[in-house]
Amino acid sequence: MERELAGELGISEGEFVAAFCGASVVRIEPRLADLLPALGTLGEVMALTRNASAVHEKVGIYRNVTVGAHNALVLGGDIDLRIFPKHWVHAFAVEKTDGDTVKRSLQFFDASGEAVHKVHLRPASDVAAYEALIARFRSDDQSTRIAVKTLADEQPSNEAGDADALRSKWEKLTDTHQFFGMLRSLKLTRHQAVHMIGADLAWQVEVDGATTMMEGAAQAQVPIMCFIGSRGCIQIHSGPVQTIKAMGPWINVLDEGFHMHLRSDHITEVWVVRKPTSDGFVTSLEAYDSNGKLIIQYFGKRHEGEGELPAWRNLVESLPRLAQSQAA
């Protein structure tokens, strides 16, 4: 709701939240090396990461936290995050009263005032630990304004691209985590790469492919991995999905412990992508918006050292392909 209200006012969500400092909001310091491990003291919470087209909500406990200079990890059994600390610029503790209920959350924003991650307390959460966390990280600055600046998405400079160089490097991949480094070295976006690589390694499917896949995964109980990212955080669900419901343009997963909301009308392209690894090919399903930006990404559930689930591979390879003329 804050996101929509801020949009109507022509300001960022971060600016909207900051306006309530001194009332229902406390500004806190985003010292992630200390703050991320402290989130585990809250007990069971709901972690939320979103972009303009998809929302990922996962219930669990912040465990197994590692914080480095350029990235951080949360590797709990349920809450699984890849974090880019430089984008966690503004942080707030927020309380909202709804009748007799007080809703508490910690909200983090980038330099543009866009939300990168939120932590919502639940009935089982430790409120005393939450209050102690606020006291520990409370900022001396409790002003009602934040400085924001426009952040442009990083755009590689190689507009034409070298298809031969891409294929050479792609075929030498031994781990999916090498993919981003490969793109960076070639100055390509992910969207450019899937268009260039060739239909044996990436092919376009019908635009409703993500919905078809989720319905198929639910019906066959194929465990999946669902990745949704903001500028500062990627949040991952690993496991089965069960309840898939359409509500207007939204396609939703409404399972205990995991909710996902996807704007199907924002999807303009869906691709099946194959990457070689030391464990064999790994297949992903990727949905892009009209600007070529990745909205959501899926894999079959797997661990390092394991091959891909045949049921997952069969599911995505069964999705109707677009004819080459349509895909061009």
C-alpha positions in Angstrom: 0.0 0.0 0.0 2.8 2.4 0.9 4.3 1.8 -2.6 1.1 2.7 -4.3 0.4 5.8 -2.1 4.0 7.0 -2.7 3.5 6.6 -6.4 0.3 8.7 -6.3 2.2 11.4 -4.5 5.1 11.3 -7.0 7.7 10.3 -4.4 9.6 7.1 -3.6 8.4 4.6 -1.1 11.4 5.3 1.0 10.5 9.0 1.2 7.0 8.1 2.1 8.1 5.9 5.0 10.7 8.5 6.2 7.9 11.1 6.5 6.6 9.2 9.5 9.8 9.3 11.5 9.1 10.4 15.1 5.6 9.0 14.9 5.2 5.4 13.7 8.6 5.0 12.2 12.2 4.9 13.6 15.2 5.3 11.3 17.9 2.7 12.0 21.4 2.2 10.7 21.8 -0.4 8.0 25.0 -1.8 9.4 24.5 -5.2 7.7 27.5 -7.0 9.2 25.8 -6.6 12.6 22.2 -6.2 11.6 21.7 -9.3 9.4 22.8 -11.8 12.1 20.7 -9.9 14.6 17.6 -10.6 12.5 17.8 -14.2 13.7 16.9 -13.1 17.3 13.4 -12.2 16.0 12.4 -15.8 15.5 9.8 -16.6 12.8 9.2 -13.7 10.5 8.1 -13.1 6.9 10.9 -12.0 4.4 9.7 -10.0 1.4 11.6 -9.1 -1.7 9.9 -7.6 -4.8 10.5 -5.8 -8.0 7.9 -3.9 -10.2 6.4 -7.1 -11.5 6.8 -9.8 -8.9 6.6 -10.3 -5.1 8.3 -13.1 -3.1 7.2 -13.7 0.5 8.8 -16.4 2.6 8.2 -17.4 6.3 11.2 -18.6 8.3 14.1 -17.6 10.5 17.2 -15.7 9.4 20.0 -18.3 9.9 23.5 -19.0 8.6 24.3 -15.4 7.8 27.6 -14.5 6.0 28.4 -10.9 5.3 31.3 -9.9 2.9 32.4 -6.6 1.5 30.4 -6.9 -1.7 27.7 -9.5 -1.0 26.0 -11.3 1.9 24.2 -14.6 2.2 21.3 -15.9 4.3 21.2 -19.6 4.0 18.4 -20.7 6.4 16.2 -23.7 5.6 13.4 -21.4 4.5 14.8 -17.9 4.2 17.4 -18.0 1.4 18.9 -14.6 0.3 21.7 -13.2 -1.9 22.3 -9.7 -0.7 24.2 -6.7 -2.3 24.9 -4.5 0.7 25.8 -1.3 -1.2 22.2 -0.9 -2.1 20.9 -1.1 1.5 21.2 2.6 2.0 18.1 3.6 4.2 16.5 1.5 6.9 13.5 1.9 9.1 11.5 0.1 11.8 7.8 0.6 11.0 4.7 0.1 13.1 1.2 0.2 11.8 -2.0 -0.2 13.9 -4.8 -2.2 12.3 -7.7 -2.3 14.8 -6.3 -4.0 17.9 -3.3 -5.4 16.0 0.1 -3.8 15.7 2.0 -4.7 12.6 5.8 -4.4 12.9 8.4 -4.5 10.2 11.9 -3.6 9.2 12.2 -2.0 5.8 15.3 -1.3 3.7 15.6 1.0 0.7 18.3 1.8 -1.9 19.6 5.3 -2.8 16.6 6.0 -5.0 14.2 5.2 -2.2 13.1 1.9 -3.8 12.5 -1.0 -1.4 15.2 -3.7 -1.6 13.9 -6.0 1.3 11.4 -6.1 4.1 11.1 -8.2 7.3 7.6 -8.5 8.7 7.0 -9.8 12.2 4.4 -12.5 12.7 2.5 -13.7 15.8 5.3 -16.0 16.7 8.0 -13.4 16.4 9.9 -12.1 19.5 8.7 -8.5 20.0 11.2 -7.9 22.8 14.0 -8.8 20.5 12.6 -6.5 17.9 12.5 -3.6 20.3 16.1 -4.4 21.4 17.2 -4.4 17.8 15.7 -1.0 17.2 17.4 0.4 20.3 20.7 -1.1 19.2 20.6 0.2 15.7 18.6 3.5 16.2 20.1 6.3 14.2 20.8 9.7 15.6 19.1 11.1 12.5 15.4 10.9 12.9 14.5 13.6 10.3 11.4 13.1 8.2 13.3 13.3 4.9 15.9 11.2 3.0 18.1 12.3 0.2 17.3 10.2 -2.9 18.9 10.0 -6.3 18.1 8.4 -9.6 19.8 5.1 -10.1 20.2 3.9 -13.7 20.3 0.2 -14.3 23.8 -0.8 -15.3 23.9 -1.2 -19.1 26.7 -3.1 -20.8 28.2 -1.3 -23.6 28.4 -4.1 -26.2 25.3 -3.5 -28.2 26.2 -5.7 -31.1 27.8 -8.6 -29.2 30.1 -11.3 -30.4 28.0 -14.5 -30.8 31.1 -16.7 -31.3 32.8 -15.4 -28.2 29.6 -15.9 -26.2 29.1 -19.5 -27.4 32.8 -20.3 -26.6 32.5 -19.0 -23.1 29.0 -20.4 -22.5 30.0 -23.9 -23.5 32.9 -23.8 -21.0 30.7 -23.0 -18.0 31.1 -25.5 -15.1 28.8 -23.7 -12.6 25.7 -21.6 -13.0 27.3 -19.0 -10.7 29.8 -18.3 -13.5 27.1 -17.0 -15.8 27.0 -13.4 -14.5 30.8 -13.1 -14.7 30.6 -14.3 -18.3 28.1 -11.7 -19.2 30.1 -9.0 -17.5 33.3 -10.0 -19.3 31.5 -9.8 -22.7 29.6 -6.6 -21.7 26.2 -8.3 -22.5 22.9 -8.3 -20.7 21.2 -11.6 -19.9 18.5 -10.7 -22.3 21.0 -10.1 -25.1 22.7 -13.4 -24.4 19.6 -15.5 -24.6 18.8 -13.9 -27.9 22.3 -14.5 -29.3 23.3 -17.9 -28.1 21.3 -20.2 -30.4 18.2 -22.3 -30.1 20.0 -25.4 -28.7 20.9 -23.5 -25.5 18.1 -20.9 -25.2 14.7 -20.9 -26.8 11.6 -18.8 -26.4 8.3 -20.3 -25.3 4.7 -19.0 -25.2 4.3 -15.9 -23.0 2.2 -17.8 -20.5 4.9 -20.3 -20.1 5.6 -19.4 -16.4 2.0 -19.9 -15.5 1.8 -23.2 -17.4 5.0 -24.4 -15.7 3.8 -23.5 -12.2 0.5 -25.3 -12.8 2.4 -28.3 -14.1 4.8 -28.3 -11.2 1.9 -28.1 -8.7 0.0 -31.0 -10.4 3.1 -33.2 -10.7 4.6 -32.0 -7.4 7.9 -31.2 -9.0 10.0 -29.2 -6.5 11.3 -25.9 -8.0 13.5 -23.0 -7.1 11.9 -19.5 -7.6 14.1 -16.5 -7.7 12.8 -12.9 -7.5 15.2 -10.0 -7.1 15.3 -6.3 -6.3 18.3 -4.1 -6.9 19.7 -5.1 -3.5 18.5 -8.7 -2.8 17.5 -11.9 -4.5 15.1 -14.1 -2.6 14.7 -17.8 -3.3 12.1 -20.5 -2.6 13.1 -24.1 -2.9 10.5 -26.8 -2.7 7.1 -27.8 -4.1 4.3 -25.4 -4.9 0.7 -26.4 -4.5 -1.9 -23.6 -4.7 -1.8 -21.6 -7.9 -4.5 -19.0 -8.4 -5.1 -16.2 -10.9 -6.5 -12.9 -9.6 -6.9 -10.3 -12.4 -3.4 -9.9 -14.0 -1.7 -11.5 -11.0 -0.7 -15.2 -10.9 -0.2 -16.2 -7.3 1.3 -19.0 -5.3 -0.6 -19.2 -2.0 1.1 -21.9 0.0 1.7 -22.1 3.7 5.1 -20.4 4.3 5.4 -19.2 0.7 3.5 -16.6 -1.3 4.5 -15.4 -4.7 2.7 -12.8 -6.8 3.5 -12.3 -10.5 2.1 -9.7 -12.9 1.5 -11.8 -16.0 0.6 -8.7 -18.0 4.2 -7.4 -17.5 5.7 -10.5 -19.1 6.7 -10.0 -22.8 9.1 -12.9 -23.3 9.7 -16.3 -21.6 12.8 -18.3 -22.3 14.1 -21.8 -21.5 17.8 -21.6 -20.9 20.4 -24.4 -20.7 23.8 -23.9 -19.0 26.5 -26.6 -18.8 27.8 -27.4 -15.3 30.1 -30.1 -13.9 26.9 -32.0 -13.0 25.4 -31.8 -16.5 23.1 -29.3 -18.1 21.0 -27.1 -15.8 17.8 -25.7 -17.2 16.1 -22.4 -16.1 12.9 -20.7 -17.1 13.2 -16.9 -17.3 10.5 -14.2 -17.8 11.4 -10.8 -19.1 9.5 -7.5 -19.3 9.2 -5.1 -22.3 12.6 -3.5 -21.4 14.4 -6.8 -21.4 14.7 -6.9 -17.7 14.5 -10.2 -15.8 11.3 -10.4 -13.7 11.5 -14.0 -12.3 13.6 -17.1 -12.8 12.9 -20.7 -12.0 15.1 -23.9 -11.7 14.3 -27.4 -10.6 15.3 -27.9 -7.0 18.8 -29.2 -6.8 22.0 -29.1 -4.7 25.6 -28.6 -5.9 27.0 -32.0 -6.9 23.6 -33.2 -8.0 22.2 -33.6 -11.5 19.1 -31.9 -12.7 15.7 -33.5 -11.9 14.4 -35.3 -15.0 10.9 -34.3 -14.1 11.8 -30.6 -14.1 13.7 -30.9 -17.4 10.7 -32.7 -19.0 8.3 -30.1 -17.6 10.1 -27.0 -19.1 11.0 -28.8 -22.4 7.3 -29.6 -22.8 6.3 -25.9 -22.9 5.1 -24.8 -26.3 7.9 -23.1 -28.2 7.4 -20.0 -30.3 8.1 -20.4 -34.0 11.4 -18.8 -35.0 9.5 -16.0 -36.8 7.6 -15.1 -33.7 10.7 -15.3 -31.5 12.7 -13.0 -33.8 
